[in-house]
Amino acid sequence: MWSAPLIGIAAGATCYLAVQLKNKLKWDDALDVWGVHGIGGVLGTVLLGVFALHAVNPAVVTNGLWFGETSFFFKQLITVVAASAYAFIFTYIMLALINLITRSGFQRVKKKPVWMWRCMGKKHTTKDHFDQHKRYKAIDLTPLC
């Protein structure tokens, strides 16, 4: 029970530093999920393997690393690595599938940007296109409708 405040202080400091690192690297994580849940969860799982005590939780048959036993600690490490690998692989596959299925409003045709507009029977143009000499030129988007 004495280890709970230590884990809490370590988790708070580590999560704070992880969020600061995320901000410094300009990662897109608006809710700080990686810094708080990811890093905090990894730290908590590993420290559970360090401070686990059979007297506190009879369901744990071995003690943690702090009390001289290594089996529960290594089970926790293996679990963290496996869960992290699964989360990475699953997320990568899902993002690839989403990228295949969805299309954004921006489409590249012959390496020139063309905005897709809803056709309403009138001529659509954009002035957001640069020609090769970096001059604005209007593009007739009506044929794309």
VOPAGU-2260 file (C-alpha; in pm, 1 decimal, decimal comma):
REM VOPAGU-2260
SITE   aa  ch    i         X         Y         Z
SITE  MET   A    0       0,0       0,0       0,0
SITE  TRP   A    1     293,6     232,9      54,3
SITE  SER   A    2     379,5     197,5    -314,0
SITE  ALA   A    3      52,3     351,7    -438,9
SITE  PRO   A    4     162,2     713,2    -376,9
SITE  LEU   A    5     497,5     640,5    -542,7
SITE  ILE   A    6     324,5     499,3    -850,5
SITE  GLY   A    7      87,5     797,3    -858,3
SITE  ILE   A    8     366,7    1053,2    -837,7
SITE  ALA   A    9     573,3     869,4   -1100,7
SITE  ALA   A   10     270,5     838,4   -1330,0
SITE  GLY   A   11     180,0    1205,6   -1295,3
SITE  ALA   A   12     532,6    1324,9   -1369,2
SITE  THR   A   13     583,9    1079,5   -1655,2
SITE  CYS   A   14     250,2    1161,8   -1819,4
SITE  TYR   A   15     323,5    1533,0   -1791,1
SITE  LEU   A   16     664,1    1488,7   -1955,6
SITE  ALA   A   17     512,4    1269,2   -2228,9
SITE  VAL   A   18     252,8    1536,3   -2310,8
SITE  GLN   A   19     525,6    1802,1   -2318,9
SITE  LEU   A   20     729,0    1584,0   -2557,1
SITE  LYS   A   21     421,2    1536,9   -2776,9
SITE  ASN   A   22     371,4    1913,8   -2790,2
SITE  LYS   A   23     738,5    1977,5   -2866,7
SITE  LEU   A   24     733,7    1724,6   -3152,2
SITE  LYS   A   25     402,6    1873,1   -3277,7
SITE  TRP   A   26     223,4    1537,3   -3287,2
SITE  ASP   A   27    -147,4    1545,7   -3362,7
SITE  ASP   A   28    -302,7    1418,2   -3039,5
SITE  ALA   A   29    -561,1    1672,8   -2929,8
SITE  LEU   A   30    -679,9    1473,0   -2628,2
SITE  ASP   A   31    -330,9    1365,8   -2513,5
SITE  VAL   A   32    -428,4    1000,4   -2539,4
SITE  TRP   A   33     -74,2     885,8   -2612,7
SITE  GLY   A   34      83,5    1080,0   -2326,9
SITE  VAL   A   35    -175,3    1001,9   -2061,9
SITE  HIS   A   36    -331,0     665,2   -2142,7
SITE  GLY   A   37     -47,4     515,9   -2346,8
SITE  ILE   A   38     256,9     615,8   -2145,0
SITE  GLY   A   39      68,8     620,6   -1814,2
SITE  GLY   A   40     -72,1     273,0   -1880,9
SITE  VAL   A   41     268,9     133,0   -1969,6
SITE  LEU   A   42     427,0     282,3   -1659,2
SITE  GLY   A   43     145,4     161,5   -1432,6
SITE  THR   A   44     158,9    -191,0   -1572,7
SITE  VAL   A   45     535,6    -212,9   -1533,9
SITE  LEU   A   46     532,3     -67,4   -1181,6
SITE  LEU   A   47     261,9    -313,1   -1085,5
SITE  GLY   A   48     512,6    -583,7   -1173,6
SITE  VAL   A   49     766,7    -409,4    -951,8
SITE  PHE   A   50     550,2    -351,7    -643,3
SITE  ALA   A   51     300,0    -641,6    -655,3
SITE  LEU   A   52     249,4    -805,7    -316,7
SITE  HIS   A   53      64,0   -1127,4    -242,7
SITE  ALA   A   54     -41,9    -995,6      99,3
SITE  VAL   A   55    -228,8    -702,7     -63,0
SITE  ASN   A   56    -392,8    -906,6    -339,8
SITE  PRO   A   57    -424,8   -1280,6    -276,5
SITE  ALA   A   58    -503,3   -1333,5    -645,8
SITE  VAL   A   59    -139,2   -1252,9    -722,2
SITE  VAL   A   60      48,6   -1573,1    -648,3
SITE  THR   A   61     395,5   -1418,2    -667,7
SITE  ASN   A   62     541,0   -1095,5    -539,5
SITE  GLY   A   63     688,6    -820,5    -753,7
SITE  LEU   A   64    1045,8    -737,4    -842,1
SITE  TRP   A   65    1088,4    -514,3    -534,3
SITE  PHE   A   66    1026,7    -818,8    -315,0
SITE  GLY   A   67    1276,6   -1040,0    -494,6
SITE  GLU   A   68    1062,1   -1230,0    -744,9
SITE  THR   A   69    1091,5   -1174,5   -1118,8
SITE  SER   A   70     819,8   -1390,2   -1279,4
SITE  PHE   A   71     529,8   -1145,4   -1236,8
SITE  PHE   A   72     746,5    -850,9   -1345,7
SITE  PHE   A   73     845,7   -1024,3   -1670,4
SITE  LYS   A   74     484,1   -1123,4   -1735,6
SITE  GLN   A   75     392,8    -755,9   -1707,2
SITE  LEU   A   76     673,4    -655,7   -1945,9
SITE  ILE   A   77     566,3    -915,0   -2203,2
SITE  THR   A   78     207,1    -797,6   -2174,3
SITE  VAL   A   79     306,4    -433,4   -2230,3
SITE  VAL   A   80     513,6    -518,8   -2537,7
SITE  ALA   A   81     239,6    -741,7   -2682,8
SITE  ALA   A   82     -37,3    -486,2   -2620,8
SITE  SER   A   83     172,9    -204,9   -2770,6
SITE  ALA   A   84     255,0    -410,5   -3080,0
SITE  TYR   A   85    -110,2    -507,8   -3123,2
SITE  ALA   A   86    -226,7    -146,5   -3088,6
SITE  PHE   A   87      31,8     -24,1   -3339,8
SITE  ILE   A   88     -41,3    -293,8   -3599,0
SITE  PHE   A   89    -419,0    -265,9   -3565,1
SITE  THR   A   90    -409,7     114,2   -3589,9
SITE  TYR   A   91    -179,4     102,1   -3892,8
SITE  ILE   A   92    -407,2    -145,4   -4074,0
SITE  MET   A   93    -722,8      50,2   -3990,1
SITE  LEU   A   94    -571,5     378,1   -4110,0
SITE  ALA   A   95    -462,8     211,3   -4434,3
SITE  LEU   A   96    -815,6      75,4   -4487,9
SITE  ILE   A   97    -974,5     410,0   -4408,1
SITE  ASN   A   98    -736,4     575,1   -4652,9
SITE  LEU   A   99    -844,2     330,4   -4924,4
SITE  ILE   A  100   -1216,2     375,7   -4861,9
SITE  THR   A  101   -1247,7     749,8   -4808,8
SITE  ARG   A  102   -1162,4    1029,9   -5042,7
SITE  SER   A  103   -1107,9    1387,0   -4941,2
SITE  GLY   A  104   -1239,4    1683,7   -5134,3
SITE  PHE   A  105    -893,0    1738,1   -5275,8
SITE  GLN   A  106    -791,0    1526,9   -5571,9
SITE  ARG   A  107    -469,4    1532,6   -5770,5
SITE  VAL   A  108    -500,6    1512,4   -6147,7
SITE  LYS   A  109    -174,2    1510,4   -6344,2
SITE  LYS   A  110       3,1    1648,6   -6035,3
SITE  LYS   A  111    -213,0    1962,4   -6041,0
SITE  PRO   A  112    -453,1    2032,9   -5754,1
SITE  VAL   A  113    -818,3    2041,2   -5852,3
SITE  TRP   A  114   -1096,6    2109,7   -5605,5
SITE  MET   A  115   -1413,3    1908,5   -5655,7
SITE  TRP   A  116   -1725,3    2124,3   -5635,4
SITE  ARG   A  117   -2091,2    2037,0   -5629,0
SITE  CYS   A  118   -2235,9    2117,6   -5972,8
SITE  MET   A  119   -2525,5    2357,5   -5983,9
SITE  GLY   A  120   -2540,1    2430,1   -6357,3
SITE  LYS   A  121   -2291,9    2717,0   -6352,2
SITE  LYS   A  122   -1930,0    2752,7   -6438,0
SITE  HIS   A  123   -1700,8    2679,9   -6142,7
SITE  THR   A  124   -1348,8    2818,5   -6125,0
SITE  THR   A  125   -1084,3    2852,3   -5860,5
SITE  LYS   A  126    -806,0    3103,8   -5821,4
SITE  ASP   A  127    -617,5    2884,6   -5575,3
SITE  HIS   A  128    -408,9    2723,7   -5847,7
SITE  PHE   A  129     -63,1    2837,2   -5946,4
SITE  ASP   A  130      76,1    2770,8   -6290,2
SITE  GLN   A  131     436,1    2664,3   -6335,3
SITE  HIS   A  132     555,9    3025,9   -6317,8
SITE  LYS   A  133     387,1    3080,6   -5977,7
SITE  ARG   A  134     114,1    3302,0   -6123,2
SITE  TYR   A  135    -249,2    3268,5   -6034,0
SITE  LYS   A  136    -468,0    3125,6   -6303,6
SITE  ALA   A  137    -831,6    3029,9   -6296,8
SITE  ILE   A  138    -922,4    2670,8   -6377,2
SITE  ASP   A  139   -1256,8    2575,4   -6526,1
SITE  LEU   A  140   -1392,4    2302,4   -6297,3
SITE  THR   A  141   -1723,0    2255,6   -6480,7
SITE  PRO   A  142   -1607,2    1943,1   -6673,0
SITE  LEU   A  143   -1542,2    1767,2   -6341,0
SITE  CYS   A  144   -1908,1    1790,4   -6237,4
